[in-house]
Amino acid sequence: MSRIDESMEFLPVRIAVLTVSDTRQVSDDRSGDVLVQRLTDAGHKLAARDIVTDDRELIAGKLRGWCADPDIDVILSTGGTGLTGRDVSVEAHRDIYEKEIEAFGTVFTIVSMKKIGTSAVQSRACGGVASGTYLFALPGSPGACKDAWDEILAYQLDYRHRPCNFVEIFPRLEEHQRRK
């Protein structure tokens, strides 16, 4: 059973939030606001925040740039994970992943099923790793962002979470680079 080991010290993570939308601005970016509020309330640091349009190359470019930034540990994008022609966040993420975290999408679907039933099949939420940075593509709805954070990311981005978490393996994400 998973749990938070309160005897351990909390380690803040530096998280960037990217909203993918043709219509949103920071003033009405409710999903981005949800993620920023959740991550800062948890004690993490907002490393960057931006909005880009639903363009695969623009999204991938922003993700690559942030992955190259040593002051960013995790990137959360919101929007563009659906089924329409403009939904290209998943493709942009996969363009740069070195490794995909396949179970993230599965667990997100399980969490979503409890809230929205079979409508959960319309999400293509995904996660992966590139250049030692975790990346997660979340749906654009505030509710989906809350669910992803509250039910998955809040635990996996907390070093105290047991039996394991993403934070404790940060130092090993690029060990293949050291072997060369």
GUTORKOL-347746 format. One line per 5 residues: number of its first residue (from 1); for each residue x, y, z of N, C-alpha, C, CB. Coordinates in steps of 0.05 Angstrom, whole numbers, always signed. Glycine has a CB too. Layout:
% GUTORKOL-347746
NUM> X/Y/Z/X/Y/Z/X/Y/Z/X/Y/Z ~ ...
END
This chain:
% GUTORKOL-347746
1> +17/-24/+0/+0/+0/+0/+18/+25/+0/-19/+0/+24 ~ +10/+44/-16/+26/+69/-17/+21/+86/+7/+21/+84/-43 ~ +42/+102/+14/+39/+120/+37/+60/+141/+36/+41/+104/+64 ~ +57/+162/+52/+77/+183/+55/+91/+178/+81/+64/+212/+54 ~ +118/+176/+80/+134/+171/+103/+141/+199/+115/+160/+155/+97
6> +126/+207/+135/+128/+233/+148/+155/+237/+162/+106/+238/+167 ~ +170/+215/+167/+196/+218/+180/+218/+228/+161/+204/+191/+192 ~ +211/+228/+135/+231/+237/+115/+226/+266/+108/+228/+220/+89 ~ +247/+279/+99/+246/+307/+91/+233/+310/+64/+274/+320/+91 ~ +215/+330/+60/+203/+336/+35/+224/+350/+17/+178/+354/+38
11> +226/+341/-8/+245/+354/-27/+229/+367/-49/+264/+332/-39 ~ +230/+394/-50/+214/+408/-71/+226/+402/-99/+214/+438/-66 ~ +208/+400/-118/+215/+395/-146/+209/+420/-162/+199/+370/-158 ~ +225/+425/-182/+222/+449/-199/+205/+441/-224/+249/+461/-208 ~ +181/+452/-225/+161/+443/-245/+153/+466/-264/+136/+432/-231
16> +153/+460/-290/+144/+479/-310/+116/+471/-319/+164/+481/-334 ~ +99/+490/-325/+72/+485/-334/+68/+498/-361/+51/+497/-313 ~ +61/+481/-380/+56/+490/-408/+27/+485/-415/+75/+475/-428 ~ +13/+506/-423/-15/+503/-432/-14/+503/-463/-33/+526/-421 ~ -27/+484/-475/-29/+482/-504/-58/+490/-512/-22/+453/-514
21> -60/+512/-526/-87/+522/-533/-84/+543/-554/-101/+533/-508 ~ -104/+543/-573/-106/+564/-593/-121/+589/-582/-119/+553/-618 ~ -134/+586/-560/-152/+607/-550/-146/+618/-522/-180/+597/-550 ~ -131/+604/-506/-126/+612/-479/-103/+633/-477/-119/+588/-461 ~ -106/+649/-456/-85/+667/-447/-81/+662/-418/-92/+698/-454
26> -60/+673/-406/-55/+668/-378/-79/+677/-361/-29/+683/-369 ~ -92/+698/-369/-115/+709/-354/-139/+690/-352/-123/+735/-366 ~ -141/+672/-371/-164/+653/-370/-155/+624/-373/-184/+659/-393 ~ -131/+618/-364/-120/+591/-366/-126/+576/-340/-89/+592/-371 ~ -150/+566/-338/-159/+553/-313/-144/+528/-307/-189/+547/-314
31> -138/+512/-327/-123/+487/-323/-94/+492/-314/-123/+470/-348 ~ -81/+512/-327/-55/+519/-318/-55/+530/-290/-43/+541/-337 ~ -75/+545/-283/-78/+556/-256/-81/+533/-235/-103/+575/-254 ~ -97/+513/-242/-101/+490/-224/-74/+477/-219/-120/+469/-237 ~ -58/+472/-240/-32/+459/-236/-13/+476/-220/-20/+452/-263
36> -12/+502/-226/+6/+520/-211/-2/+520/-181/+5/+548/-222 ~ -28/+522/-176/-38/+523/-148/-31/+497/-133/-68/+529/-147 ~ -36/+475/-147/-32/+449/-134/-2/+445/-128/-42/+426/-152 ~ +15/+451/-147/+44/+445/-143/+56/+464/-123/+59/+448/-170 ~ +47/+489/-122/+58/+507/-102/+47/+501/-75/+52/+536/-110
41> +22/+494/-73/+10/+486/-47/+24/+462/-35/-20/+480/-50 ~ +34/+444/-53/+48/+420/-44/+77/+427/-35/+49/+400/-66 ~ +87/+451/-41/+113/+458/-33/+134/+457/-55/+122/+441/-11 ~ +125/+451/-80/+143/+451/-103/+147/+479/-113/+132/+432/-125 ~ +166/+482/-132/+172/+508/-143/+163/+510/-172/+202/+514/-141
46> +149/+532/-179/+141/+537/-206/+166/+547/-220/+117/+557/-209 ~ +177/+531/-239/+202/+538/-252/+197/+555/-277/+217/+513/-260 ~ +174/+551/-290/+167/+566/-315/+138/+561/-321/+185/+558/-339 ~ +127/+580/-336/+99/+576/-345/+96/+590/-372/+78/+588/-324 ~ +82/+577/-391/+79/+589/-417/+54/+577/-430/+103/+584/-435
51> +45/+589/-451/+23/+580/-468/+33/+579/-497/-3/+598/-465 ~ +28/+557/-510/+34/+555/-539/+9/+545/-553/+58/+536/-544 ~ +8/+551/-579/-15/+542/-595/-12/+512/-602/-17/+558/-621 ~ -34/+501/-611/-35/+472/-618/-19/+467/-643/-65/+463/-621 ~ +7/+469/-641/+25/+464/-664/+47/+445/-654/+37/+491/-675
56> +48/+422/-667/+67/+401/-658/+95/+411/-656/+66/+378/-678 ~ +105/+425/-675/+133/+435/-674/+138/+455/-652/+141/+447/-701 ~ +118/+473/-648/+121/+493/-627/+121/+480/-599/+98/+514/-628 ~ +103/+460/-596/+101/+446/-571/+127/+431/-566/+77/+426/-570 ~ +136/+415/-585/+161/+400/-582/+185/+418/-577/+166/+382/-607
61> +186/+441/-591/+208/+460/-587/+208/+470/-558/+205/+483/-606 ~ +185/+477/-548/+184/+487/-520/+192/+465/-501/+155/+497/-514 ~ +182/+441/-505/+190/+419/-488/+220/+413/-489/+174/+393/-496 ~ +232/+413/-513/+261/+409/-515/+276/+431/-500/+269/+409/-545 ~ +268/+456/-504/+281/+478/-490/+280/+475/-460/+269/+504/-498
66> +257/+468/-450/+254/+465/-421/+269/+440/-411/+225/+463/-414 ~ +270/+419/-427/+286/+395/-419/+315/+402/-417/+282/+372/-439 ~ +325/+421/-433/+353/+429/-433/+359/+448/-410/+360/+442/-459 ~ +339/+458/-396/+343/+477/-375/+348/+462/-349/+318/+495/-372 ~ +372/+465/-337/+378/+451/-312/+362/+459/-288/+407/+454/-306
71> +346/+481/-291/+329/+490/-269/+301/+479/-271/+329/+520/-268 ~ +296/+460/-289/+269/+447/-292/+273/+417/-289/+256/+455/-319 ~ +257/+406/-270/+258/+377/-265/+235/+362/-279/+258/+372/-235 ~ +212/+376/-280/+187/+364/-289/+172/+384/-307/+169/+354/-265 ~ +160/+374/-328/+143/+391/-345/+115/+379/-346/+155/+393/-374
76> +95/+395/-339/+68/+387/-341/+55/+403/-363/+53/+391/-313 ~ +45/+390/-383/+30/+405/-404/+1/+398/-401/+40/+398/-433 ~ -16/+417/-408/-45/+413/-406/-57/+422/-433/-57/+428/-382 ~ -74/+404/-443/-88/+410/-469/-75/+394/-492/-86/+440/-475 ~ -92/+389/-512/-82/+376/-536/-79/+346/-535/-56/+387/-543
81> -92/+333/-515/-90/+304/-512/-114/+289/-523/-85/+297/-483 ~ -133/+303/-535/-157/+291/-544/-155/+278/-572/-180/+311/-545 ~ -177/+276/-586/-178/+261/-611/-181/+279/-636/-200/+242/-610 ~ -184/+305/-632/-190/+322/-655/-164/+327/-671/-202/+348/-646 ~ -167/+338/-694/-144/+344/-712/-124/+363/-700/-154/+355/-738
86> -133/+381/-683/-114/+400/-671/-100/+389/-646/-129/+426/-663 ~ -108/+366/-636/-97/+354/-612/-71/+340/-619/-117/+334/-599 ~ -48/+354/-615/-22/+343/-623/-2/+343/-600/-11/+358/-646 ~ -11/+348/-575/+8/+348/-553/+21/+321/-549/-6/+356/-527 ~ +6/+299/-551/+17/+273/-547/+39/+267/-568/-5/+251/-549
91> +34/+274/-593/+53/+269/-614/+79/+286/-608/+42/+276/-641 ~ +75/+311/-600/+98/+328/-594/+114/+317/-570/+89/+357/-587 ~ +100/+307/-550/+114/+295/-527/+130/+270/-537/+94/+286/-505 ~ +117/+253/-552/+130/+229/-561/+153/+234/-580/+110/+210/-574 ~ +153/+257/-593/+175/+265/-610/+201/+268/-595/+169/+291/-625
96> +199/+275/-569/+223/+279/-553/+228/+259/-531/+222/+306/-541 ~ +209/+242/-525/+214/+222/-503/+237/+204/-510/+188/+205/-499 ~ +254/+199/-490/+274/+178/-492/+261/+152/-483/+299/+185/-476 ~ +244/+154/-462/+230/+132/-452/+202/+141/-445/+244/+119/-427 ~ +182/+125/-453/+155/+132/-446/+147/+117/-420/+135/+124/-469
101> +132/+130/-403/+122/+118/-379/+93/+108/-385/+122/+139/-354 ~ +92/+85/-397/+66/+75/-407/+45/+73/-386/+70/+48/-420 ~ +53/+65/-362/+33/+62/-341/+20/+88/-332/+46/+49/-317 ~ +32/+111/-337/+19/+136/-330/-8/+139/-343/+37/+160/-337 ~ -9/+134/-370/-34/+136/-384/-55/+116/-374/-30/+132/-413
106> -45/+92/-367/-63/+72/-356/-75/+80/-329/-48/+45/-354 ~ -57/+89/-312/-67/+97/-285/-85/+122/-287/-43/+103/-267 ~ -78/+140/-305/-95/+163/-309/-123/+155/-318/-83/+183/-329 ~ -124/+135/-336/-150/+125/-346/-166/+113/-323/-146/+105/-368 ~ -153/+98/-306/-166/+86/-283/-178/+107/-265/-147/+68/-267
111> -162/+128/-259/-171/+150/-242/-195/+164/-256/-148/+171/-237 ~ -193/+169/-282/-214/+183/-297/-240/+166/-298/-205/+189/-325 ~ -237/+140/-300/-261/+123/-301/-278/+127/-277/-252/+93/-304 ~ -265/+131/-254/-281/+134/-229/-296/+160/-229/-262/+134/-205 ~ -287/+180/-245/-300/+206/-245/-319/+210/-268/-278/+228/-246
116> -310/+201/-292/-326/+207/-316/-334/+182/-332/-310/+225/-334 ~ -330/+159/-320/-338/+134/-333/-324/+129/-359/-368/+135/-338 ~ -338/+118/-379/-326/+110/-404/-316/+134/-421/-345/+94/-420 ~ -323/+158/-414/-313/+181/-428/-282/+183/-425/-326/+207/-418 ~ -271/+169/-406/-242/+168/-401/-227/+158/-426/-235/+151/-377
121> -241/+143/-443/-227/+132/-466/-218/+154/-486/-244/+112/-481 ~ -229/+177/-483/-223/+199/-502/-197/+214/-495/-246/+218/-503 ~ -185/+207/-473/-160/+220/-465/-136/+204/-474/-159/+225/-435 ~ -116/+218/-483/-91/+204/-490/-68/+214/-472/-84/+208/-520 ~ -74/+220/-447/-54/+229/-428/-30/+210/-429/-65/+231/-399
126> -6/+222/-427/+18/+205/-428/+40/+218/-412/+27/+201/-457 ~ +61/+202/-407/+84/+212/-392/+109/+199/-404/+81/+206/-363 ~ +131/+213/-399/+157/+202/-408/+180/+217/-395/+158/+204/-438 ~ +204/+209/-404/+229/+221/-395/+245/+230/-419/+244/+202/-376 ~ +258/+253/-417/+277/+263/-437/+297/+281/-424/+262/+278/-461
131> +322/+276/-429/+344/+292/-419/+343/+295/-388/+344/+320/-431 ~ +335/+274/-375/+334/+274/-346/+310/+289/-334/+358/+286/-335 ~ +291/+296/-351/+267/+311/-343/+242/+294/-347/+265/+337/-359 ~ +224/+294/-327/+199/+281/-330/+180/+299/-345/+187/+273/-303 ~ +164/+288/-363/+144/+303/-378/+117/+288/-377/+152/+307/-408
136> +96/+303/-372/+69/+292/-371/+50/+309/-388/+59/+289/-342 ~ +36/+297/-406/+15/+311/-422/-12/+304/-410/+17/+302/-452 ~ -25/+325/-400/-51/+322/-387/-73/+334/-404/-51/+334/-359 ~ -97/+325/-401/-120/+337/-415/-123/+367/-407/-146/+322/-409 ~ -138/+381/-423/-141/+410/-419/-163/+418/-399/-146/+423/-444
141> -177/+400/-388/-198/+408/-369/-187/+411/-341/-221/+387/-369 ~ -197/+431/-326/-187/+434/-298/-192/+409/-282/-201/+458/-286 ~ -214/+395/-286/-220/+371/-271/-200/+349/-276/-248/+361/-277 ~ -192/+346/-301/-172/+325/-308/-145/+332/-296/-170/+322/-338 ~ -138/+358/-295/-113/+367/-283/-113/+361/-253/-108/+397/-289
146> -136/+367/-240/-139/+361/-212/-135/+332/-207/-166/+371/-201 ~ -149/+315/-223/-147/+286/-219/-118/+276/-223/-166/+272/-239 ~ -105/+285/-244/-77/+276/-249/-59/+284/-226/-67/+288/-275 ~ -62/+309/-216/-45/+318/-194/-52/+303/-168/-47/+348/-191 ~ -78/+305/-161/-86/+294/-135/-83/+264/-132/-115/+302/-130
151> -87/+250/-153/-87/+221/-151/-61/+207/-160/-110/+210/-168 ~ -44/+221/-175/-20/+209/-185/+5/+226/-179/-22/+204/-216 ~ +6/+249/-190/+30/+265/-189/+38/+275/-161/+28/+289/-208 ~ +18/+282/-145/+24/+291/-118/+40/+270/-103/-2/+298/-103 ~ +35/+245/-108/+49/+223/-95/+75/+217/-108/+32/+198/-95
156> +75/+215/-134/+99/+207/-148/+120/+229/-149/+93/+199/-177 ~ +112/+254/-144/+132/+276/-143/+138/+283/-114/+121/+300/-157 ~ +131/+266/-95/+137/+270/-67/+158/+249/-59/+111/+268/-49 ~ +182/+258/-52/+204/+240/-45/+197/+221/-22/+228/+257/-38 ~ +178/+229/-6/+171/+213/+18/+151/+191/+11/+159/+231/+39
161> +141/+190/-13/+122/+170/-21/+135/+142/-22/+109/+177/-48 ~ +121/+123/-10/+131/+96/-9/+110/+77/-20/+138/+87/+20 ~ +118/+57/-35/+144/+45/-35/+164/+57/-54/+142/+16/-41 ~ +156/+74/-73/+175/+86/-91/+162/+111/-104/+184/+66/-113 ~ +179/+127/-116/+170/+152/-128/+189/+161/-150/+166/+175/-107
166> +180/+180/-166/+197/+190/-188/+221/+206/-178/+181/+208/-206 ~ +218/+220/-156/+240/+238/-146/+265/+222/-138/+230/+254/-122 ~ +261/+199/-126/+285/+185/-116/+302/+174/-139/+276/+162/-99 ~ +291/+172/-163/+308/+162/-185/+317/+184/-204/+292/+142/-201 ~ +313/+210/-197/+324/+232/-213/+353/+228/-219/+320/+258/-198
171> +370/+221/-199/+399/+219/-205/+406/+197/-226/+414/+214/-180 ~ +388/+178/-230/+394/+156/-247/+381/+158/-275/+384/+130/-235 ~ +366/+179/-280/+352/+182/-305/+371/+184/-329/+334/+206/-305 ~ +395/+195/-324/+414/+199/-346/+439/+181/-343/+422/+228/-348 ~ +436/+160/-328/+460/+143/-323/+471/+131/-349/+454/+121/-303
176> +454/+128/-369/+464/+118/-395/+484/+137/-407/+440/+113/-414 ~ +481/+163/-401/+500/+183/-411/+528/+180/-399/+489/+211/-406 ~ +529/+171/-374/+554/+168/-360/+570/+144/-369/+550/+167/-330 ~ +556/+125/-381/+569/+100/-390/+585/+103/-415/+548/+78/-393 ~ +580/+124/-430/+593/+128/-455/+622/+135/-453/+580/+149/-471
END
